[in-house]
Amino acid sequence: MHIGVDIEDISRFENKTLEYDSKFLLKIFTQNELDYCFKNKNYAAHLAARYCAKEAVVKALSNLYDKLVPYSKIEILKNENKSPYVNILVDELKKYNYSLSISHENDKAIAFVIIN
């Protein structure tokens, strides 16, 4: 079992727009993630939470995988019951189970992941 956690300031993602910040945003997020986040009034909190989740996945993978996984290859989506899940876009890492919890409140976002 491998764990990872991350916490971020939501303000880091405030005032980001698809029009002016697309190069930066597409380096980190998939188009599916951006579509979801920018549909929400509080898009910065959703971006920060997904960023935390990606960072938590990278931390958990650091002792399991000898290559750095780009954030754009880690997709954080929601299933039918609105629970977040990791969709890993690296074939050799799809064999693992990823358990994810994310949250955001006021000015912080946090994510915790367990990989086994």
C-alpha positions as protocol buffer text, in pm:
chain_id: "A"
residue {
  index: 1
  type: MET
  ca { x: 0 y: 0 z: 0 }
}
residue {
  index: 2
  type: HIS
  ca { x: 127 y: 348 z: -90 }
}
residue {
  index: 3
  type: ILE
  ca { x: -20 y: 677 z: 32 }
}
residue {
  index: 4
  type: GLY
  ca { x: 1 y: 1037 z: -78 }
}
residue {
  index: 5
  type: VAL
  ca { x: -148 y: 1362 z: 49 }
}
residue {
  index: 6
  type: ASP
  ca { x: -141 y: 1725 z: -61 }
}
residue {
  index: 7
  type: ILE
  ca { x: -294 y: 2056 z: 47 }
}
residue {
  index: 8
  type: GLU
  ca { x: -304 y: 2375 z: -159 }
}
residue {
  index: 9
  type: ASP
  ca { x: -427 y: 2732 z: -140 }
}
residue {
  index: 10
  type: ILE
  ca { x: -730 y: 2776 z: -363 }
}
residue {
  index: 11
  type: SER
  ca { x: -611 y: 3129 z: -443 }
}
residue {
  index: 12
  type: ARG
  ca { x: -338 y: 2973 z: -657 }
}
residue {
  index: 13
  type: PHE
  ca { x: -607 y: 2899 z: -918 }
}
residue {
  index: 14
  type: GLU
  ca { x: -822 y: 3209 z: -885 }
}
residue {
  index: 15
  type: ASN
  ca { x: -838 y: 3435 z: -1188 }
}
residue {
  index: 16
  type: LYS
  ca { x: -720 y: 3158 z: -1421 }
}
residue {
  index: 17
  type: THR
  ca { x: -912 y: 3150 z: -1747 }
}
residue {
  index: 18
  type: LEU
  ca { x: -919 y: 2919 z: -2043 }
}
residue {
  index: 19
  type: GLU
  ca { x: -869 y: 3217 z: -2270 }
}
residue {
  index: 20
  type: TYR
  ca { x: -548 y: 3348 z: -2113 }
}
residue {
  index: 21
  type: ASP
  ca { x: -410 y: 3051 z: -1920 }
}
residue {
  index: 22
  type: SER
  ca { x: -485 y: 2755 z: -2147 }
}
residue {
  index: 23
  type: LYS
  ca { x: -118 y: 2659 z: -2198 }
}
residue {
  index: 24
  type: PHE
  ca { x: -61 y: 2640 z: -1821 }
}
residue {
  index: 25
  type: LEU
  ca { x: -395 y: 2469 z: -1750 }
}
residue {
  index: 26
  type: LEU
  ca { x: -356 y: 2205 z: -2024 }
}
residue {
  index: 27
  type: LYS
  ca { x: -13 y: 2118 z: -1888 }
}
residue {
  index: 28
  type: ILE
  ca { x: -180 y: 2007 z: -1565 }
}
residue {
  index: 29
  type: PHE
  ca { x: -542 y: 1921 z: -1644 }
}
residue {
  index: 30
  type: THR
  ca { x: -720 y: 1718 z: -1910 }
}
residue {
  index: 31
  type: GLN
  ca { x: -994 y: 1875 z: -2116 }
}
residue {
  index: 32
  type: ASN
  ca { x: -1252 y: 1667 z: -1925 }
}
residue {
  index: 33
  type: GLU
  ca { x: -1129 y: 1813 z: -1597 }
}
residue {
  index: 34
  type: LEU
  ca { x: -1130 y: 2168 z: -1729 }
}
residue {
  index: 35
  type: ASP
  ca { x: -1482 y: 2128 z: -1867 }
}
residue {
  index: 36
  type: TYR
  ca { x: -1604 y: 2007 z: -1527 }
}
residue {
  index: 37
  type: CYS
  ca { x: -1422 y: 2271 z: -1320 }
}
residue {
  index: 38
  type: PHE
  ca { x: -1520 y: 2571 z: -1531 }
}
residue {
  index: 39
  type: LYS
  ca { x: -1887 y: 2469 z: -1521 }
}
residue {
  index: 40
  type: ASN
  ca { x: -1880 y: 2546 z: -1149 }
}
residue {
  index: 41
  type: LYS
  ca { x: -1911 y: 2893 z: -1001 }
}
residue {
  index: 42
  type: ASN
  ca { x: -1623 y: 2820 z: -763 }
}
residue {
  index: 43
  type: TYR
  ca { x: -1398 y: 2677 z: -1036 }
}
residue {
  index: 44
  type: ALA
  ca { x: -1075 y: 2765 z: -850 }
}
residue {
  index: 45
  type: ALA
  ca { x: -1166 y: 2531 z: -562 }
}
residue {
  index: 46
  type: HIS
  ca { x: -1233 y: 2247 z: -807 }
}
residue {
  index: 47
  type: LEU
  ca { x: -905 y: 2310 z: -992 }
}
residue {
  index: 48
  type: ALA
  ca { x: -712 y: 2322 z: -663 }
}
residue {
  index: 49
  type: ALA
  ca { x: -873 y: 1999 z: -540 }
}
residue {
  index: 50
  type: ARG
  ca { x: -783 y: 1819 z: -862 }
}
residue {
  index: 51
  type: TYR
  ca { x: -430 y: 1955 z: -849 }
}
residue {
  index: 52
  type: CYS
  ca { x: -399 y: 1823 z: -492 }
}
residue {
  index: 53
  type: ALA
  ca { x: -525 y: 1483 z: -604 }
}
residue {
  index: 54
  type: LYS
  ca { x: -270 y: 1466 z: -885 }
}
residue {
  index: 55
  type: GLU
  ca { x: 11 y: 1566 z: -647 }
}
residue {
  index: 56
  type: ALA
  ca { x: -105 y: 1303 z: -396 }
}
residue {
  index: 57
  type: VAL
  ca { x: -101 y: 1037 z: -670 }
}
residue {
  index: 58
  type: VAL
  ca { x: 251 y: 1139 z: -776 }
}
residue {
  index: 59
  type: LYS
  ca { x: 369 y: 1119 z: -414 }
}
residue {
  index: 60
  type: ALA
  ca { x: 212 y: 776 z: -366 }
}
residue {
  index: 61
  type: LEU
  ca { x: 365 y: 650 z: -690 }
}
residue {
  index: 62
  type: SER
  ca { x: 713 y: 780 z: -605 }
}
residue {
  index: 63
  type: ASN
  ca { x: 812 y: 457 z: -426 }
}
residue {
  index: 64
  type: LEU
  ca { x: 626 y: 235 z: -670 }
}
residue {
  index: 65
  type: TYR
  ca { x: 722 y: 367 z: -1014 }
}
residue {
  index: 66
  type: ASP
  ca { x: 1064 y: 492 z: -1122 }
}
residue {
  index: 67
  type: LYS
  ca { x: 940 y: 749 z: -1376 }
}
residue {
  index: 68
  type: LEU
  ca { x: 781 y: 1086 z: -1314 }
}
residue {
  index: 69
  type: VAL
  ca { x: 415 y: 1079 z: -1421 }
}
residue {
  index: 70
  type: PRO
  ca { x: 301 y: 1405 z: -1583 }
}
residue {
  index: 71
  type: TYR
  ca { x: -7 y: 1560 z: -1422 }
}
residue {
  index: 72
  type: SER
  ca { x: -182 y: 1551 z: -1758 }
}
residue {
  index: 73
  type: LYS
  ca { x: -163 y: 1168 z: -1742 }
}
residue {
  index: 74
  type: ILE
  ca { x: -354 y: 1162 z: -1412 }
}
residue {
  index: 75
  type: GLU
  ca { x: -720 y: 1245 z: -1457 }
}
residue {
  index: 76
  type: ILE
  ca { x: -952 y: 1314 z: -1164 }
}
residue {
  index: 77
  type: LEU
  ca { x: -1315 y: 1248 z: -1253 }
}
residue {
  index: 78
  type: LYS
  ca { x: -1643 y: 1183 z: -1070 }
}
residue {
  index: 79
  type: ASN
  ca { x: -1846 y: 864 z: -1096 }
}
residue {
  index: 80
  type: GLU
  ca { x: -2227 y: 833 z: -1103 }
}
residue {
  index: 81
  type: ASN
  ca { x: -2261 y: 893 z: -729 }
}
residue {
  index: 82
  type: LYS
  ca { x: -2033 y: 1200 z: -757 }
}
residue {
  index: 83
  type: SER
  ca { x: -1739 y: 1037 z: -578 }
}
residue {
  index: 84
  type: PRO
  ca { x: -1399 y: 1133 z: -721 }
}
residue {
  index: 85
  type: TYR
  ca { x: -1179 y: 870 z: -878 }
}
residue {
  index: 86
  type: VAL
  ca { x: -841 y: 849 z: -1049 }
}
residue {
  index: 87
  type: ASN
  ca { x: -831 y: 767 z: -1418 }
}
residue {
  index: 88
  type: ILE
  ca { x: -463 y: 696 z: -1481 }
}
residue {
  index: 89
  type: LEU
  ca { x: -358 y: 742 z: -1844 }
}
residue {
  index: 90
  type: VAL
  ca { x: -32 y: 543 z: -1821 }
}
residue {
  index: 91
  type: ASP
  ca { x: -89 y: 181 z: -1925 }
}
residue {
  index: 92
  type: GLU
  ca { x: 156 y: 17 z: -1684 }
}
residue {
  index: 93
  type: LEU
  ca { x: -7 y: 199 z: -1390 }
}
residue {
  index: 94
  type: LYS
  ca { x: -364 y: 92 z: -1468 }
}
residue {
  index: 95
  type: LYS
  ca { x: -311 y: -236 z: -1280 }
}
residue {
  index: 96
  type: TYR
  ca { x: -323 y: -58 z: -943 }
}
residue {
  index: 97
  type: ASN
  ca { x: -629 y: 39 z: -740 }
}
residue {
  index: 98
  type: TYR
  ca { x: -651 y: 407 z: -652 }
}
residue {
  index: 99
  type: SER
  ca { x: -866 y: 518 z: -357 }
}
residue {
  index: 100
  type: LEU
  ca { x: -913 y: 894 z: -347 }
}
residue {
  index: 101
  type: SER
  ca { x: -1066 y: 1150 z: -116 }
}
residue {
  index: 102
  type: ILE
  ca { x: -1069 y: 1522 z: -199 }
}
residue {
  index: 103
  type: SER
  ca { x: -1218 y: 1822 z: -24 }
}
residue {
  index: 104
  type: HIS
  ca { x: -1215 y: 2201 z: -38 }
}
residue {
  index: 105
  type: GLU
  ca { x: -1329 y: 2458 z: 214 }
}
residue {
  index: 106
  type: ASN
  ca { x: -1281 y: 2832 z: 242 }
}
residue {
  index: 107
  type: ASP
  ca { x: -926 y: 2891 z: 113 }
}
residue {
  index: 108
  type: LYS
  ca { x: -779 y: 2537 z: 112 }
}
residue {
  index: 109
  type: ALA
  ca { x: -812 y: 2218 z: -90 }
}
residue {
  index: 110
  type: ILE
  ca { x: -681 y: 1878 z: 18 }
}
residue {
  index: 111
  type: ALA
  ca { x: -652 y: 1529 z: -129 }
}
residue {
  index: 112
  type: PHE
  ca { x: -553 y: 1190 z: 6 }
}
residue {
  index: 113
  type: VAL
  ca { x: -485 y: 881 z: -206 }
}
residue {
  index: 114
  type: ILE
  ca { x: -410 y: 517 z: -131 }
}
residue {
  index: 115
  type: ILE
  ca { x: -267 y: 297 z: -406 }
}
residue {
  index: 116
  type: ASN
  ca { x: -254 y: -82 z: -380 }
}
